[in-house]
Amino acid sequence: MYSASTNSESPLKTEQIVEKSLQGGLWVVFSNWVGRTLSFLQNVVVARLLFPEDFGLMGMASVALELMNTFTQSGLQAALIHRKELDQEAANAAWILTIFRGLLLFAALWIGAPWAGLFFREDKVVALIRVLAFAFLIESFGNIWIVGLRKDLQFKRHAYSRLLIYSVSFVVTLVACFQLRSIWGLVIGRLAGALTQMIGSYIFALQRPRFGFNRSVARELMSYGRHIIVLNIIIYLTMQADDIFVGRVLGKKALGFYVMAFALASLPGTIISQVAARITFPLFSKIRQDSTQTKSIFKAVVEMMALLAFPLSGALLVGAPQIIQIAYGEKWLPALPAMCVLCIFGLTRALSTTLVSFLQALGLPNKLARFAGLQLLLMALIIYPLGTSLGIVGVSICITLTSGFGLSMLLFET
C-alpha cells in the first residue's frame, strides 16, 4: 500500500492546490472534448474519402514513428514537472537536450525508413515515414517553458494552446484530403499541427528558454527521466504490439479496420485518460508530501473516473453498429466485432491512467516499468494464437485481457 513522508505542507495549502487543479481541470476537460470531437469528425469525413488500405498505411508509418520516438524519449517533461522548482537553468538544459533529441530522431527515422518498409513488406510506407519525421523535428524547437503551465496548474492557458493545435490540424487535414483525395492529406495535417504546436508554445508560455547548459542540472533531469524512458519503451511495446502484429501478419487492409475500430472504441477512455494524466500528475507531484490529503484525493479521483468511464463505454458499445454504419459507411462494418471488444479495453485504459499518474508522481516509475513488463510478457504469450485464429477480433481480445491484468496490478499496489 502507498505510504508517504510526514506532512510538510499545511492543510490550507494543499486545499488551495486542489481547488486550483479542479478549476483548471474544467479547461482540460473542455480542450480534450473539443480535440476528440474534431478528431472524430475528421475521421468521419476522411473515412468516406479514403479507404481502409490508406488507414493501414498510416498505421504502419505511425508504428515506426512512435517506435523511434519512444526509444529516444528523454522523460524531460515529466522530470521538470516532478522537480520541486522549475528554474531557468533547468529549462535551458531541457530545451537544449530536446533539440538535440529532435535532430537525432529525425536522422534515425530518415535512415531507418526503408527497414520499416521491408518489415511490413510495403514500399509506400518509406516516403510517409520520412516526410512525417519533419513533425518531430519541428516540435523539438518548441518552447520548453510550456511545461511550466502544467507544473503551475495553469491549465486554462495550456488549454488555449491545445485548442489552437486541434483547430489548425482539423482544418488543414480536411482541406488537404478534399483536394488530394489521398493519404498525403493526413500527412499535411500532421505537419501543420506540429508547426502550430511549436509556434503556439512561444505564444502561450510565460517565459523563454536561453542558450545555456548546466551539466549537473541536466544529469539530475536525465536521472529521473531514465526511469520514464524504460517505462515508455515498455508501454510503447504494450500499446503498439497489436498494430505491429496486424500490419505484419494480417496486412494493411486488416490494419486499417483495426485502427478505425481502436480509435472509435477507445475514444471515451482516451478523453478521460488524457484529462486525468494532465491534471493528476502535476497535482499529485505538488501535494505528495501530504500523505493524508493525497490518499483521500486519489480515492476521489479514481471514483470520478469510474463514474465517467462506465456509462460512456457502455453507451458506445450499445450504439457501435449504428455509429459505424451511419458515420463511416458500410465499407467499415468489418471493424464492428473488434470495436465491441475494444470498448472494454477503453474502460480499463481510463482507470489505469489515474493510477499510473499517482505512482509516477510519487517517484516510482521503476515500479510502473516492472508492471508494464509483466503486462507485455502476457501479451507476447497470447497475441499470436488469438490473432492468427480470430484475426483482429483475437488481437482485440488480447489487448483487452492484458490491459485488465495491468489494471489489477495497479489496483493492488495503490
N, C-alpha and C positions, 0 to 999 in steps of 0.2 A: 504493500500500500504506500501511497505517497506520504512523505514527511518532509518538512522544511525547517529551516532555522527559525529561531525566535523572531518575533515581530520587531522590525526596525523602523516601520512607518506607523504613524498614528492612524487610528481608525478613520478619522475625518479625511486624512489624505487619501487613503485607499478608496473611500466612498466617492471622493471628488474624481479620482481617476476612472472609476467605474461609470459614474454619471457622464463624464466626458466621452467615454467609449461608447456608451449607449446612444448618446445624442449624435455622435459622428457616425455610428453604425447605421443609422437610418439612411445616410447618404451612400454608404457602401451598398446597402440593400437596393437603393434606387438605381445606382450606377450599374450594378450587376444585372438588375432586372432589365434595364434598357439594353445593356450589352447582349444578354441572352435572347431578348426579344428580336433585336436586329439580326442576330446570328440565325435564329430560327427562320425569320422572314427571308433572309439571304439564301438559306438552304432550300426553302420552298421554291423560290424563283429559279435559282441555279439548277436545281434538280430537274426542272422542266426544260431547261436549255441544254443541259449536258446529259451524259449517260453514266451508268454505274462504272463502266471501264475508266472514265475520266476521274471519278472519285477514287477509284482504286489506284490509279497512277499517283494522284495527290497523296493518298495514304502511304504508298511506298516511299515517296520523297520525304514525307513527314517522319517516317521511321528513321531514315538515315540522318535527317537534320537533328532530330531530338537525341539520337544516339551520340553524335559528336557534341551537341550542346551539353548533354548530361556529363559526359566523360571529361569535359573541360570546365565544368561548373566549379566555381570557387567558393560558393557559400558566403560571399562577402556581404550581401544584403542582409542575410539572417544574422551574421556576426555584428553588423552595425546596429541592428535593432536590439539584439541581445545585450550589446555593450552598455555600460552604465551611462556614459556620456558620448554623444556624437560631436566631436570637435573637428576643427579644420584639418588637423594633421591626419586624423583617421579618414576623413572624407577624401583628402588628397591622395592618400595611399590607395584607397579602394578604387578611386577613379582611374589612376594610372594602371593598376592591375586589371581593371575591367577592360580598358582599351587594349592592353597587351593580349588579353584573352580573346577579344574580338578579332584581332588580326590573326592570331593563331587558329581560331576556329574557322575563319574564312578560308585560310590556306588549306587546312585539313579537309574541308568539305570540297573545295575545288579539286584537290588532288585525289581524294578518295571517292569521288562521284562514280567513276567507272566501275569500281568494285561493287557498289550498290547495284548498278545495272547488271553486273554478272550474277550477283546473288539472287536477284528477283527475276533474272532472265528477261529483262525489259530495257532496251536501249533508250527509250524515250525518257526514262527517269533521270538520266545523267544530266541533260540540259536543265531540267527542272531544279535539281539539287544545286547546280552551280549558280543559277540565277537567284534562287531563294537564299543562298548563302549571303548575298548582299544585305539581307534584312538583319542578320545578326551583326554584321559589320557596322551598319548604320546605328543600330541600337546601342552598341558598345560605347559610342561617343556621347551618350546622353548624360545629363547632369545627375551625378550620384546623390546629390542632396535631396532628390525626390523621395528617397528612402526616409529622410527625416520627417516628412509629413506623416508617414505611418508610425514612426517611432514616437513622435509627439502627439499622436492620436488626432491629427488634423485631417480627419477623414473627408471632410467636406471639400477642401481644396484638392485633395488627392482624387476625389470622385470627379471633379471637373476635368482633370487631365484624362481620366479613363473615358469619360463621355465623349471627349473630343476625338480620341483614338477610335472608339467604336463607330462614331458617326462618319468620319472620313473614310475609314476602311469599308463600311457598308456602301456608301455612295459610289466610291471608286470601283469596288468589286462589281456592283450591278451594272454600272455604265460599261465597264470593260467587257463583262460577259455578254451583254446585249450586242456590243459592237463586234466582238471577236467570235462569239459562239464556240469558244474552246477553253481548255483548261488554263490558258495563259491569262484569262480574265481573273481567275483566282490568284494567280501569282502577282499580277499587278496590284490587286487589292492588298495582298500581304505586304508588299514593299511600301505601299502608301501608308499603311498602318505603322510600319517601322519608322518611317520618316516623321510621321506625326508624333509618335512617341518620343523620338529624340528631340524634336523642336519643342514639344509641349513640356518636357522636363525642365527646360530652361525658362519657360514662361511661368510655370506654376511653382517651382521650387523657390524657397525664400533666400537661398544663398547660392554661391557659385564655387566650384572646385578651382584649385590653383595647381600649377605645376610645382610639385614638391613631393619628396618621397622619404618618409621616415621608416627605416628598416625595422626598427623594433616594433613600431605600431603595426606595420604590415605583417610581421611574424605573428603578432597577437591575433590579428584578424584571421589569418590563414590557419592558426592553431584551432580556433573554433570551427572555422569553415571546413577543415579537412574531414570532420565527422559528418558534416552536412553533405560533402561530396560523396562519401561512401553510401550514405543514406539515399541520396538522389540517384546514384547509379543503380542500386538495388530496386528502388521504386520504379525507375525507368524500365528495367528489365521485367518487373512485375506487370507494369501497365502497358508495355509495348510488345510483350511476348505474343499476345494474341494477334496483333496486326502483322508481326513478323511471320508467324506461323501461317496465317491465312494467305498473306501475299506470296509466300514461298511455296506452300503446298497446294492451296486451293485456287490461286490465281487472282488476277486483278479484278475480274468481274465479281467474284465472291467477296473480295476485299471491299469493293465499292458498296455492296449491300451491307456488309458488316459495319463499315464506317458510318453509314447513314443510320443503321439501327442503333449503334452505340451512341451517336451524337444525340439522337432523339430520346432514347431511353434514359440516358444519364443526365438529361437536361435539368430536372429538379435537383438531383444530387449535386450537380456541378454548381448550380446557382448557390445552394446552401453551403457547400464546402468552400467555395471561393469567398463568400461573405464571412464564414467562420474563420478561415485562415487569415484574412486581412485584419480582422478585429481581434480575435482571441490571442494570437501570438504576441503582438505588441502589448496587449492588455496584461496577459499573464507574465510577460517579461518585466513589466513595471511593478506588479504587486506580489511577485513571487516570494518576497521576504515575509509577507503577512500570511502565515500558513492557514489560520482560521478563515479569513476572508477568501483566500484563494480557493480553498476546498468548497466553500458554500457557493461561490460564484461559478466555479467549474460545474458543479452539480446542476445549477440553474440553467447554464448554457446548454448542457447535454440534453436536459429535458425539453428545452425550447427547440433544439434542432430536431429532436424526435417528433415533437408535435407538428413541425413543419413538413418533415420528410415523409412520414407515413401517408397522410392524405394526398400529397402531391404525387407520390409514386403510385399509389393505388388508383388515382384518377387517370393517370397516364396509361396504366395497364389496362383498365377497362375500355378506354377510348382509343387504344392503339390502332385497331383496324380502320376506324373512320379517319383518324388523323393521317395515316399513310395514304389511303386511297384518295381523300379529298385534297390534302395539302401537296403531296408529292406525285400522285398519279399511280395508275395501276402497274406501271413497269417496275415500281419499287415494292410491290406486295411480297416478293420472296424474302424481304428483310423482316417481315412481321413476326415469325416464330422466334427469331433471335432477339428481336426487340422486347417481346414479352418476358423472356428470361432476364434480359439486361435491366428491366425495371427494378428487379430485386437487387441487382448489383448497385444501381443508383442509390438505393436506400442505405445500403451498408457503407457506401462511399461517403455519403453525407455525414453519418455518425462518426466514422473513423477520423475525419479531418479534425474535428474538435479535440479528440483525444491525442492526436499527433501534435497539434499546436501546443497543447498543455505540457506534454513531456519535452518537447523541443524548447519551450520557454524556460523549463527548469534546468536546461543544460544537459539533457540526456539523449542527444542524437545517436550516440553509440548503442544505446538500448533499443532505440527505434530501428537501427540498422539490423540488429540481430532478429527482431521480429519480422522485418521485411524479408530477411534472408530465408527464414523458415517458410514464409508465405511463398517465396519464389521457388523453393525446393518442392513444395507441394504442387505448384503449377507445372513444374518440369516433369513431374511424375504422371500427371493425368491429362495434359493437354493433347498429347499425340493420340492416345487411344480414343478419347472423346471426339477430337477434331476429325480424325480420319473416318470414324464410324458415323458421326452425326453432322458433319460439316460445320457451318458457322453456328448452328444451334449448340453443338457439342462444345465449341470454343466458348460460347456464352455461358454455358453451364460451368465450365472450368473456372472462368474468372469470377463468377458469382460465388462458387464454393470457396475459392482461395480468399476472396475478399471477406467472406463471412468468418473464415478461420482467422484472418488478421484482426478483424474487429473483436473477436472473442479474446485474443491475446491482449489487446489494448485494454479492454474492459477489466480483465483480471489484474492487470498491472496498476490501473488507476483506481 
